[in-house]
Amino acid sequence: MESRYLYLLRFTLALTDIILINFCFFLGFYLTNKYYRPIDPSTYKSNVIVCNLIWVICTGLMRMYTLSTINSIEAIFKGTWRSVALHICLFLGYMFFTNTFDFPKAFFVSFYILTIASFILSRFTGTAFQNLLNKNFELRKSVAVMGMNSGGVRLAEYLSNQSTLNFKGFLEEEPAMISEDGTLVMSSSTQQIKKAVNSGINELYVCVDTDKMGDLKDLISEGEKHCVRLNFVPNFTDYQHDFRFDTRGNFMVLSARNEPLESMHNRFKKRAFDVIVSSFVILFILSWLYPILAIIIKIQSPGPVIFKQQRSGRNNLPFWCYKFRSMRMNDESGRRQAGKNDERVTPIGRFLRKSSLDEFPQFFNVLFGYMSLIGPRPHMLAHTEQYRAIIDKYMIRQFLKPGISGWAQVNGFRGETKETRLMEKRVEHDIWYMENWSLMLDIRIMFMTVINIFKGEEQAY
């Protein structure tokens, strides 16, 4: 989608920004030197380079001059303010850690006031100039959409919001022209492409329904005849999936769902977080909590301190899940969920379940890599077989490592599930978590879990 106009816009924006930063730095130095107190010129020379390097880093981190940012005026404004804010933090941090105190406070105040004012003026002036150019010279590429389906409507909305494109609208579909003897004279697509040429459209976006993929060859041929570039966008909006596109060699691969944790970078972050937190809990909490609870559990009910049970893990592989034993020894633990006023639960077990302390041995599961801090709760093998047969998409949750807590649990879907509807909501939340994972979401769920423990939960029994 890049054009000479867009490339020039990116280059102009980057160049004017670096000029503004240097101008404001010089002007701030000049005003401070003249009206406040003199500053050694060598201090200016040594720090102006650092100031420029930090600006380059900030704009790079904020993706200031990328295609996706340049295409939207709103994104340019957001990227600018974030870059300036980050520059303030990093430059002041550099001054603090390098003990560079030669610059008085007046310089920083004047420099950043000038910078903010200059960027406000620059962005509004640039936007007005861009609108003037588009109005009088129309340097933008003219585009239109063929295919007024659900995907085409969403595509048109996106294209109309791109400031560097001149979106002309939809090409209306007309009935095919047929001669008196019944032979096809001109197809609907041919008419539309000719209409696009006559309207001065340079590029055509064709939103293709999945059942019409066979028409692509004819559309390409027709577009090339009329010197119109065609871009094909498969219409998957009716499938209600967040599809992810990727490439394998020369093949385009369409994944049914967006899974952030399929990225090795994201998996590394999540695993590092798991190891750090679980190690901390084991060393500083379980090290003294385990012997205390072990004595109480043994006094109240004969049997092992730790209850272990095979549960369904990632990719539906079974693993041994550990918990503090909260029930008397019984033969139903492998198939029956704990219910309200369950006669099998011991007095200390009732406290452990209410406070979620019975789950603490699972930090060993996390450390060993069988579980994660946050993820879908692991179910008994019998329940996995039961629910996979009656709940659509149930097995999708098995793509992830199970967790000590999860998005479903902090939203009220924990404990016994007497109704299928409750398990469906749990699965729905687990899938949402899988498709929207971020490290910040894990941290948020962890804090929500702690808050819920102190508040008390009705389903914790």
Secondary structure, DSSP 8 states (H G I E B T S, - for coil): ---HHHHHHHHHHHHHHHHHHHHHHHHHHHHHHHHT----HHHHHHHHHHHHHHHHHHHHHTTTTSHHHHT-HHHHHHHHHHHHHHHHHHHHHHHHHTT---S-HHHHHHHHHHHHHHHHHHHHHHHHHHHHHHHHT--SEEEEEE--SHHHHHHHHHHHT-TTEEEEEEE-----EE-TTS-EEE-HHHHHHHHHHHTT--EEEEEEEGGGGGGHHHHHHHHHHTT-EEEEEEE-GGGT---EEEEETTEEEEESS--GGGSHHHHHHHHHHHHHHHHHHIIIIIHHHHHHHHHHHHHHSSS-SEEEEEEE-GGG-EEEEEEE--B---S-TTT----TT-TTB-HHHHHHHHHTGGGTTHHHHHHHTS-EEES----BHHHHHHHHHHSTTGGGGGGS--EEE-HHHHTT--S---SHHHHHHHHHHHHHHHHT--HHHHHHHHHHHHHHHHH--TT--
